[in-house]
Each structure stands twice: as C-alpha cells, then as structure tokens.
Amino acid sequence: MAAPATDQFQPGHRIPVHHQDKPGFQYKMPNPKPIDDQLPTDDGGFQPYKPAGKLKGRRAIITGGDSGIGRAVAILYAMEGASSLLVYLPEEEQDAQATKRDVEKHGVKCHLLAIDVRKKENCRKVVDTAIKEMGGVDILVNNAAFQHMLQDISQLTEEQWERTFDTNIHPFYYLSKYCLEHMKRGATIINCSSVNHYIGRGDLLDYTSTKGAIVAFTRALSNQQLKKGIRVNCVCPGPIWTPLIPSTMETKAMEEFHMVPMGRPGQPSEVATCFVFLASPDSSYISGQCLHPNGGVVVNG
Ligand SMILES: NC(=O)c1ccc[n+]([C@@H]2O[C@H](COP(=O)([O-])OP(=O)(O)OC[C@H]3O[C@@H](n4cnc5c(N)ncnc54)[C@H](O)[C@@H]3O)[C@@H](O)[C@H]2O)c1
C-alpha cells in the first residue's frame, strides 16, 4: 500500500499545535497524524518498516499501548510476529480498538485491558490476564505515563506529585515483580524514560523526577535479574508526536517542539524500533542500558 505524502521526517517540520483534555486521544489529533510504521529514507522520503520475524511467537504486555509510542510498539511487534496485551485507561477505548485492528492485520492476537495501573491489584490483574490470554509473558513494556506542565514548585500540588509517581514509577515495580514470577530465560523488560531526565526539565519537575527513577530502576533490576538470563533496558525518547503532547503541553512548548539538533519532532515509529531491538536477540549483549531516540540531543548515560 502506498504511504501517504508527508514532510514529517523533514528538518523544519512543525507539529500542528492544538490542545486536548487529559488523557489525550490519538483519534482526535489533527493531520498529520503520528506515524507508526514508516521510517525515513536517505533521499528525504520514507518507507515502510521492514520486519524480519525477530519476535516470532513472543508475548508482550504494553502499558499505554492504545496510542502514541505504545501503539507503534504494538504494531512493530506484531509485524515481527509478537502478540500483545495492551493496557490503557477506560476512556481510551476508541484508540485501543483502532490499535487492536491495526495490530491484528499482521496475523497475531491483540488483547485489550482497560485498567488503571496506579493500583497494585490492577497490576496483578494485568499479569493474570496476560497469562490467561497468551499463556505467558516474554516482554514487558512499561510505557504508561502522566505529565502536567508547571513553571514553579510552588504550583506543584502534593496531589499531582503523588499522581505522577503513582502512574510513572510504582507500576513499573508492581508489573516487573508480578511478570518476573512467570518470565523465563530470554525474557526482557523495557522501560520508557525520557530525555527530560538528562536535561533536567524544570517545567516538568515531578515527571522528570520519575523518569530519573526509571533509569535507576532499570540499572538495578538489570544487575539483579541477569543471573536469571532476563535483560532489562530503557528507552529515553526526545520530542515525539503523540497524544501526550496536545493534552499536557503549553502552546509555547509545542511551538518549540522541533528544537533538537535534527530540527524536527520524532515519530512513534522511530522510538518503536528501539523497543523491537531491545526485545529481540539483536540486543543479546545489552542490559541495564538506555537508548536515546531524541533527535540528536547528546546526553551522558
Ligand atoms: N511524546 C513524547 O514526546 C515523549 C517524550 C519522552 C518520553 N515519552 C514517554 O513515552 C511514553 C508513552 O507516551 P506517549 O508520548 O506515547 O503518550 P500517550 O498519551 O500516547 O501514551 C501514554 C499512555 O499512558 C497510559 N496511561 C496513563 N496513565 C495511566 C494509568 N493510570 N493507567 C493505565 N494507563 C495509563 C495511557 O493509556 C496513555 O495512552 C511515556 O512513558 C512518556 O513519558 C514521551
């Protein structure tokens, strides 16, 4: 099928600034929509992602799998042969159903579970559902997140601080713990952090703090689990065009969204490739590490 014309991979591309309530919905995003399964070519064009059976028969849990980066991960995993259980908030059912349709076009099963991962009993239910529906779990993608921009700590309420930690880091512990009860040698856990942890973004103090915790959690869990043959890694995206942006960022931040060395925002497809690499044997000698699909921002770590 011919790909739609787009300049989204061209330097100078700007996102269409608009605002949504939280949580953001992919179906409400204006054109050009986020790109899930296309990648840029050297001549300035773009091409479909080329799968190679790297995840054949694998079973993945993907939190935040209805939209944005999680949706692109589910689609590329499906192209590579993996089935998945997508976890998302009940309000996001429409996006989840659309993602399920696009995943199942690739001949694998896509299971859906609308549930709030802030509660540990819900995280237990996520893992129980994965075992019941897929018979096991080989890949855990901890990807769900909450953020809300504020300029000063005086505006940051205790409720927001706690909500951000309850969403962005506590479920990483619960889901990893419960999945590890079932995971076998060769399984992988992949956590989603952010470039903001490295640059110390002041207008996302609580979010940035959780993203730092995710990197530390990744390193420590890797050191702990490698003896069982389970690798744990992290992906730290830069500015990526997803529903998180119009639902959480102020206009000025959105206008500056392309301001990275590559001069353009990233697309979910360009982050999802990192999740494929880290889930597959291509990364067999890599654990406790971070990949940085961030448009060329040089960071240490
Ligand atoms: N978009 C970016 O520019 C960017 C940059 C750096 C890091 N990230 C990270 O990428 C990840 C995915 O975000 P995205 O940009 O694709 O946005 P997104 O809005 O598409 O995805 C976030 C998802 O988190 C899920 N979620 C939030 N709270 C939840 C809860 N309590 N229970 C269950 N699910 C919940 C929702 O399903 C939502 O779809 C996040 O970890 C985010 O921090 C994004």
PDBQT file of the ligand as one rigid body, heavy atoms in Angstrom, charges set to zero:
ROOT
HETATM    1  N1  LIG A 401       5.768  12.027  23.426  1.00  0.00    +0.000 N 
HETATM    2  C1  LIG A 401       6.937  12.458  23.859  1.00  0.00    +0.000 C 
HETATM    3  O1  LIG A 401       7.443  13.490  23.424  1.00  0.00    +0.000 OA
HETATM    4  C2  LIG A 401       7.673  11.666  24.906  1.00  0.00    +0.000 A 
HETATM    5  C3  LIG A 401       8.973  12.064  25.223  1.00  0.00    +0.000 A 
HETATM    6  C4  LIG A 401       9.670  11.342  26.172  1.00  0.00    +0.000 A 
HETATM    7  C5  LIG A 401       9.093  10.255  26.787  1.00  0.00    +0.000 A 
HETATM    8  N2  LIG A 401       7.803   9.905  26.461  1.00  0.00    +0.000 N 
HETATM    9  C6  LIG A 401       7.234   8.746  27.136  1.00  0.00    +0.000 C 
HETATM   10  O2  LIG A 401       6.645   7.880  26.209  1.00  0.00    +0.000 OA
HETATM   11  C7  LIG A 401       5.683   7.081  26.901  1.00  0.00    +0.000 C 
HETATM   12  C8  LIG A 401       4.426   6.974  26.075  1.00  0.00    +0.000 C 
HETATM   13  O3  LIG A 401       3.823   8.245  25.970  1.00  0.00    +0.000 OA
HETATM   14  P1  LIG A 401       3.275   8.820  24.587  1.00  0.00    +0.000 P 
HETATM   15  O4  LIG A 401       4.043  10.035  24.293  1.00  0.00    +0.000 OA
HETATM   16  O5  LIG A 401       3.200   7.742  23.605  1.00  0.00    +0.000 OA
HETATM   17  O6  LIG A 401       1.825   9.351  25.000  1.00  0.00    +0.000 OA
HETATM   18  P2  LIG A 401       0.394   8.648  25.044  1.00  0.00    +0.000 P 
HETATM   19  O7  LIG A 401      -0.515   9.621  25.688  1.00  0.00    +0.000 OA
HETATM   20  O8  LIG A 401       0.016   8.128  23.715  1.00  0.00    +0.000 OA
HETATM   21  O9  LIG A 401       0.648   7.400  25.991  1.00  0.00    +0.000 OA
HETATM   22  C9  LIG A 401       0.599   7.446  27.387  1.00  0.00    +0.000 C 
HETATM   23  C10 LIG A 401      -0.324   6.350  27.802  1.00  0.00    +0.000 C 
HETATM   24  O10 LIG A 401      -0.224   6.138  29.208  1.00  0.00    +0.000 OA
HETATM   25  C11 LIG A 401      -1.389   5.450  29.591  1.00  0.00    +0.000 C 
HETATM   26  N3  LIG A 401      -1.724   5.764  30.967  1.00  0.00    +0.000 N 
HETATM   27  C12 LIG A 401      -1.571   6.945  31.615  1.00  0.00    +0.000 A 
HETATM   28  N4  LIG A 401      -1.998   6.825  32.882  1.00  0.00    +0.000 NA
HETATM   29  C13 LIG A 401      -2.419   5.554  33.037  1.00  0.00    +0.000 A 
HETATM   30  C14 LIG A 401      -2.968   4.820  34.124  1.00  0.00    +0.000 A 
HETATM   31  N5  LIG A 401      -3.135   5.387  35.317  1.00  0.00    +0.000 N 
HETATM   32  N6  LIG A 401      -3.316   3.527  33.917  1.00  0.00    +0.000 NA
HETATM   33  C15 LIG A 401      -3.147   2.935  32.712  1.00  0.00    +0.000 A 
HETATM   34  N7  LIG A 401      -2.605   3.588  31.647  1.00  0.00    +0.000 NA
HETATM   35  C16 LIG A 401      -2.259   4.874  31.814  1.00  0.00    +0.000 A 
HETATM   36  C17 LIG A 401      -2.490   5.852  28.651  1.00  0.00    +0.000 C 
HETATM   37  O11 LIG A 401      -3.038   4.684  28.105  1.00  0.00    +0.000 OA
HETATM   38  C18 LIG A 401      -1.792   6.642  27.574  1.00  0.00    +0.000 C 
HETATM   39  O12 LIG A 401      -2.214   6.179  26.326  1.00  0.00    +0.000 OA
HETATM   40  C19 LIG A 401       5.514   7.708  28.273  1.00  0.00    +0.000 C 
HETATM   41  O13 LIG A 401       6.260   6.978  29.231  1.00  0.00    +0.000 OA
HETATM   42  C20 LIG A 401       6.124   9.082  28.100  1.00  0.00    +0.000 C 
HETATM   43  O14 LIG A 401       6.622   9.607  29.303  1.00  0.00    +0.000 OA
HETATM   44  C21 LIG A 401       7.092  10.581  25.529  1.00  0.00    +0.000 A 
ENDROOT
TORSDOF 0
